[in-house]
Amino acid sequence: MKIEDLRMVIDEREKKSGIPDLLREVGVKVEMSNLPIGDYIVASETVIERKSVHDFISSVFDGRLFDQCNRLKEHFEHPAIIIEGNLDEIAQITENPLVFYGAVSAVVLDFKIPVIPTPNASNTAKLLVAMCARQGKTKGPFLKKIRKSGDLHRQQLSVLCSLPGVGEKLASRMLEKFGSTSNSLNASVAELSKIEGMGDARAQKIRKLLDAQSKNAEKTNQKTLHDI
C-alpha cells in the first residue's frame, strides 16, 4: 500500500509535537480534529494515545491514565499507548520507578492495551505510518460520536486505582469507608489497614507514596533556603 493512500485523524493538541508535519512530509493524509479519546486514529477501530515519559507518570498520579484506558477500550477495538522519550528520565521524575512499571503492567495485563516505547517524535511518526499501513484502506468514517466521561464515580475509582496495589474492589471499599476521594487519600496507615483486603504492608506503601516529597520540590526548597 502506498503512503499516499494512508489517512489519519489527529487530535489538534498534537500539532506542537511536530508529528503531524512529519506525517504530511512523507505523504500521509492528515485530518486535524478535537478528539475526545486518543491522539491518533489510524483506522476505524485503531486509536493511539501518545504520552511523553513525564506525562505518563503524571497521568498515573492524577488518575487520568486508567480513566483513559477504560474509555479507549470502551470505544475502540484496537487501542495502543505510545510512551515517547528517554526511559532513563524515570528516576529523575519519580523516586520509585516501580510506580511507572507498575502502571505499564496494569495497562498491558489488566486492560490488555499494548504499550510501545519510542525515543522521539521521528520514530513515533514512523511507527504510526507502519501501524496505519497494516490496516489497509478503511472505508467509512474514522470519527465516532463519543461523549466525554461524566461518570464521577468512575473517575474517583480511577484516581484510587492509581495507588500501588489498589484494584477496583479495594478502591470501591475505600470510597465506601471514607466517603470521598480526598478522605481516602488523607487516611492514615491505621485507617487504611482496616479495609478488607488492604493489609498493613500495602497501607504503608500507599502512605509512603502519597507523603513522599518529589525531588523537584526538594531542589526548590533547598534553593529557597540558600537564597535566604
VOMARKOL-737516 format. One record per residue: x, y, z of N, C-alpha, C in turn; residue number from 1. Coordinates in steps of 0.02 Angstrom, whole numbers. Layout:
BEGIN
      n_X      n_Y      n_Z     ca_X     ca_Y     ca_Z      c_X      c_Y      c_Z   num
        X        Y        Z        X        Y        Z        X        Y        Z   NUM
...
This chain:
BEGIN
      n_X      n_Y      n_Z     ca_X     ca_Y     ca_Z      c_X      c_Y      c_Z   num
       42      -60        0        0        0        0       44       62        0     1
       28      111      -43       67      172      -48       53      218       12     2
      105      254       33       97      300       89       46      354       72     3
       43      372        7       -5      423      -14      -77      403       -2     4
      -89      337        6     -157      313       18     -175      311       92     5
     -126      324      136     -137      320      207     -173      383      233     6
     -215      373      283     -254      428      311     -256      422      387     7
     -246      477      422     -250      478      494     -291      538      518     8
     -327      529      571     -361      585      605     -322      597      669     9
     -301      660      679     -255      677      734     -285      731      777    10
     -275      724      842     -300      775      889     -263      840      879    11
     -300      896      884     -271      963      874     -212      977      920    12
     -215      949      981     -163      962     1030      -96      931     1012    13
      -96      887      961      -34      854      940        7      897      892    14
      -20      955      871       16      998      825       85     1016      852    15
       88     1033      917      151     1056      946      204     1002      950    16
      183      938      943      231      883      945      273      879      882    17
      247      910      827      283      907      763      268      845      723    18
      234      797      753      221      733      719      174      741      659    19
      119      780      664       77      789      605      115      815      544    20
      162      862      555      202      888      500      248      834      471    21
      276      792      514      319      737      491      279      688      448    22
      217      676      468      174      630      430      155      660      362    23
      141      725      361      125      759      298      184      756      249    24
      244      764      277      305      766      236      314      701      196    25
      293      645      225      302      581      190      240      563      148    26
      189      606      150      132      595      106       68      570      138    27
       67      562      204        7      538      238      -47      592      236    28
     -109      573      222     -165      620      225     -183      631      299    29
     -174      692      322     -185      709      392     -247      752      400    30
     -291      732      446     -350      771      462     -347      789      536    31
     -346      854      552     -343      876      621     -413      885      648    32
     -423      863      711     -489      868      742     -480      869      818    33
     -533      890      854     -532      887      927     -558      818      948    34
     -512      773      960     -531      705      977     -548      698     1051    35
     -605      670     1068     -623      660     1138     -584      602     1170    36
     -559      557     1128     -521      499     1152     -461      488     1106    37
     -402      479     1135     -343      463     1096     -314      523     1059    38
     -257      511     1027     -221      563      991     -217      550      916    39
     -214      486      897     -207      469      826     -255      411      810    40
     -301      422      764     -343      368      740     -315      346      673    41
     -287      285      671     -254      261      610     -298      214      571    42
     -355      194      600     -406      154      566     -470      162      606    43
     -526      138      579     -590      149      612     -592      121      682    44
     -554       67      696     -555       36      763     -486       37      796    45
     -440       77      770     -372       79      798     -355      151      818    46
     -345      161      882     -329      227      908     -266      224      950    47
     -226      277      946     -162      279      982     -163      338     1030    48
     -145      325     1092     -135      378     1142      -59      387     1149    49
      -34      448     1134       38      461     1140       51      501     1203    50
      100      477     1242      119      512     1303      195      517     1307    51
      219      574     1331      289      578     1349      300      538     1413    52
      362      523     1429      376      486     1491      349      525     1551    53
      361      590     1550      338      633     1606      262      633     1611    54
      228      640     1554      155      642     1555      125      576     1577    55
      158      521     1557      133      455     1577      133      449     1653    56
      189      468     1684      193      464     1757      144      512     1790    57
      138      572     1763       90      620     1791       19      593     1788    58
        3      559     1732      -64      532     1724      -79      475     1771    59
      -27      442     1796      -36      390     1847      -56      423     1913    60
      -21      475     1932      -33      508     1996     -100      545     1999    61
     -120      575     1943     -183      613     1945     -243      572     1924    62
     -232      508     1907     -288      464     1893     -313      464     1821    63
     -282      506     1778     -304      509     1709     -293      444     1671    64
     -236      411     1685     -215      354     1644     -268      299     1640    65
     -292      277     1698     -337      220     1698     -407      240     1674    66
     -425      303     1683     -488      326     1654     -483      326     1578    67
     -425      348     1552     -414      348     1480     -414      276     1452    68
     -384      230     1489     -383      160     1467     -453      132     1463    69
     -494      147     1512     -564      124     1511     -600      149     1449    70
     -590      212     1433     -625      242     1376     -597      218     1310    71
     -532      207     1307     -502      180     1246     -531      111     1230    72
     -535       69     1282     -561        1     1273     -636        1     1258    73
     -671       49     1287     -743       52     1279     -763       69     1207    74
     -723      112     1175     -744      138     1110     -703      113     1050    75
     -646       81     1062     -605       57     1006     -583      -15     1018    76
     -584      -54      964     -566     -124      970     -491     -133      978    77
     -451      -89      946     -378      -96      947     -344      -32      971    78
     -346      -17     1036     -310       41     1062     -237       23     1077    79
     -194       73     1077     -124       63     1097      -99      128     1128    80
      -48      122     1170      -17      181     1201       56      184     1182    81
       78      242     1158      148      254     1142      177      296     1198    82
      233      274     1227      269      315     1276      332      340     1242    83
      335      405     1232      390      435     1193      441      469     1239    84
      504      455     1226      557      489     1264      608      441     1293    85
      651      468     1333      706      430     1364      683      399     1429    86
      680      333     1432      656      299     1492      704      308     1551    87
      765      330     1538      812      344     1593      789      403     1636    88
      742      443     1608      716      501     1645      670      480     1703    89
      648      418     1702      601      395     1753      628      408     1824    90
      692      392     1834      722      400     1900      724      473     1922    91
      725      520     1874      726      591     1890      656      618     1905    92
      605      584     1877      537      608     1884      504      582     1948    93
      517      520     1965      486      489     2024      538      452     2065    94
      531      453     2130      578      419     2174      572      344     2169    95
      514      320     2150      502      248     2147      485      228     2075    96
      534      202     2036      521      182     1967      467      128     1960    97
      452       92     2015      401       41     2012      332       71     2000    98
      323      136     2016      261      170     2001      250      168     1925    99
      303      184     1887      299      183     1814      286      113     1788   100
      329       65     1809      324       -3     1782      261      -39     1807   101
      238      -21     1867      176      -49     1891      117      -26     1849   102
      118       38     1830       64       65     1788       66       33     1718   103
      126       25     1690      132       -8     1625      105      -79     1628   104
      122     -114     1682       97     -183     1691       21     -185     1694   105
       -8     -136     1730      -81     -134     1736     -114     -121     1668   106
      -84      -76     1629     -112      -61     1563     -110     -123     1518   107
      -53     -158     1519      -44     -215     1475      -83     -276     1498   108
      -81     -291     1563     -111     -353     1589     -185     -345     1607   109
     -203     -288     1637     -273     -279     1659     -317     -253     1602   110
     -291     -205     1564     -332     -175     1511     -319     -207     1443   111
     -266     -248     1439     -249     -281     1375     -234     -230     1320   112
     -202     -175     1339     -183     -123     1292     -107     -125     1283   113
      -81     -135     1223       -9     -136     1213       23      -67     1226   114
       81      -68     1256      119       -6     1270      185      -10     1231   115
      197       40     1189      255       39     1144      299      100     1157   116
      363       90     1176      407      147     1187      440      170     1121   117
      447      236     1113      485      264     1057      530      318     1085   118
      590      327     1056      637      376     1084      622      449     1069   119
      587      462     1013      575      531      993      517      536      943   120
      500      598      924      443      609      879      453      577      811   121
      514      579      785      528      550      720      512      475      718   122
      532      440      771      518      369      775      445      354      788   123
      412      399      826      340      391      836      304      396      769   124
      324      445      728      292      454      662      301      392      619   125
      361      363      620      374      302      581      329      245      605   126
      322      238      671      280      185      698      207      195      678   127
      183      257      680      114      271      661      102      254      588   128
      150      270      545      144      253      474      139      177      465   129
      182      141      501      181       68      495      115       39      520   130
       88       65      574       25       41      601      -33       57      554   131
      -31      116      525      -83      136      478      -81       93      415   132
      -21       78      392      -13       38      330      -40      -33      338   133
      -36      -59      399      -60     -127      411     -136     -133      406   134
     -170      -77      415     -243      -77      414     -272      -81      344   135
     -232      -60      295     -258      -58      227     -308       -1      219   136
     -341        1      163     -391       54      150     -452       40      192   137
     -472       89      232     -530       81      275     -586      127      252   138
     -642       98      234     -700      137      213     -740      159      274   139
     -777      212      265     -819      235      320     -784      287      363   140
     -820      319      407     -792      373      448     -746      346      503   141
     -693      384      518     -649      367      574     -678      393      639   142
     -708      452      635     -731      486      696     -796      456      722   143
     -799      449      788     -859      424      821     -888      478      865   144
     -953      475      875     -985      521      921     -976      494      992   145
     -928      523     1027     -910      499     1093     -919      556     1144   146
     -960      544     1192     -970      593     1245     -912      590     1294   147
     -893      647     1320     -842      649     1372     -869      616     1435   148
     -823      582     1470     -844      545     1529     -871      593     1583   149
     -933      578     1605     -961      619     1659     -976      576     1719   150
     -951      515     1720     -963      469     1774     -915      485     1832   151
     -939      522     1880     -897      543     1936     -870      484     1975   152
     -912      434     1987     -890      375     2025     -834      340     1989   153
     -839      333     1923     -786      300     1884     -721      340     1888   154
     -726      406     1886     -666      447     1892     -634      441     1961   155
     -676      437     2013     -650      427     2081     -613      361     2086   156
     -642      308     2058     -610      243     2060     -544      244     2022   157
     -542      280     1966     -481      284     1926     -424      316     1965   158
     -440      368     2004     -390      401     2045     -361      353     2097   159
     -405      318     2132     -383      272     2185     -348      211     2157   160
     -368      189     2097     -336      130     2066     -265      144     2044   161
     -245      209     2043     -177      226     2025     -128      214     2083   162
     -156      202     2143     -114      188     2202      -85      117     2198   163
      -26      106     2225        6       39     2221      -36      -15     2255   164
      -50      -68     2217      -86     -125     2244     -160     -116     2252   165
     -187      -62     2224     -259      -48     2231     -295      -63     2165   166
     -340     -111     2167     -382     -125     2110     -451      -95     2120   167
     -496     -112     2076     -563      -80     2080     -601     -100     2143   168
     -592     -162     2166     -628     -184     2226     -604     -145     2288   169
     -538     -139     2295     -511     -102     2352     -530      -28     2347   170
     -527       -1     2287     -545       69     2277     -618       81     2298   171
     -662       35     2280     -733       41     2299     -741       39     2375   172
     -703       -6     2408     -707      -11     2481     -681       53     2514   173
     -629       83     2485     -602      145     2512     -654      201     2508   174
     -687      207     2450     -738      258     2443     -796      246     2491   175
     -814      183     2499     -870      165     2543     -854      183     2615   176
     -791      170     2635     -771      182     2705     -760      256     2720   177
     -726      291     2674     -705      360     2688     -750      413     2657   178
     -793      393     2611     -843      439     2585     -823      483     2526   179
     -758      493     2515     -736      534     2459     -665      516     2440   180
     -644      537     2381     -575      525     2359     -526      562     2404   181
     -541      623     2421     -498      663     2464     -487      630     2532   182
     -541      607     2563     -535      574     2628     -494      509     2622   183
     -504      474     2567     -467      412     2557     -392      424     2552   184
     -373      477     2516     -302      493     2506     -270      521     2570   185
     -312      548     2615     -286      576     2678     -289      527     2736   186
     -314      467     2724     -321      417     2777     -252      395     2803   187
     -249      380     2868     -187      357     2898     -175      284     2882   188
     -114      260     2898      -98      190     2888     -145      145     2927   189
     -159      165     2989     -204      126     3032     -274      121     3002   190
     -298      178     2976     -365      178     2946     -367      137     2882   191
     -316      144     2840     -314      106     2777     -309       31     2789   192
     -269       12     2838     -257      -59     2851     -319      -96     2875   193
     -369      -59     2899     -431      -90     2923     -478     -110     2866   194
     -463      -86     2805     -506     -103     2748     -493     -175     2728   195
     -546     -212     2716     -540     -283     2698     -497     -291     2636   196
     -446     -334     2642     -402     -347     2585     -344     -300     2577   197
     -340     -248     2619     -287     -198     2613     -223     -222     2645   198
     -224     -235     2710     -164     -257     2745     -119     -200     2764   199
      -79     -210     2816      -36     -157     2842       20     -138     2793   200
       50     -189     2761      106     -176     2715       84     -133     2656   201
       27     -150     2627        2     -111     2570      -17      -40     2592   202
      -47      -35     2651      -66       31     2677       -4       75     2687   203
       50       45     2711      112       83     2721      141      107     2655   204
      138       64     2603      164       82     2537      124      141     2508   205
       59      138     2517       16      192     2492       32      258     2527   206
       37      255     2594       50      315     2632      120      343     2616   207
      169      299     2606      237      320     2589      238      356     2522   208
      201      328     2474      197      359     2408      165      428     2411   209
      109      432     2446       72      495     2450      110      549     2488   210
      149      529     2537      184      577     2580      254      595     2554   211
      279      557     2505      347      569     2481      352      636     2446   212
      404      671     2461      416      736     2428      454      724     2364   213
      432      757     2310      466      747     2245      535      778     2247   214
      580      752     2205      647      778     2203      648      850     2179   215
      602      867     2134      599      937     2110      580      984     2166   216
      534      961     2209      514     1003     2266      571     1012     2315   217
      610      958     2325      667      962     2370      718     1013     2344   218
      730     1011     2278      778     1058     2249      754     1130     2257   219
      689     1139     2246      660     1207     2253      667     1232     2325   220
      652     1188     2373      658     1207     2444      730     1225     2462   221
      777     1184     2437      847     1196     2451      870     1262     2423   222
      846     1277     2361      865     1340     2329      836     1399     2368   223
      774     1392     2392      743     1446     2430      780     1459     2495   224
      800     1406     2530      838     1413     2592      905     1445     2579   225
      936     1426     2522     1001     1453     2505      996     1528     2490   226
      941     1547     2455      931     1618     2439      921     1660     2502   227
      889     1630     2552      878     1666     2615      944     1678     2651   228
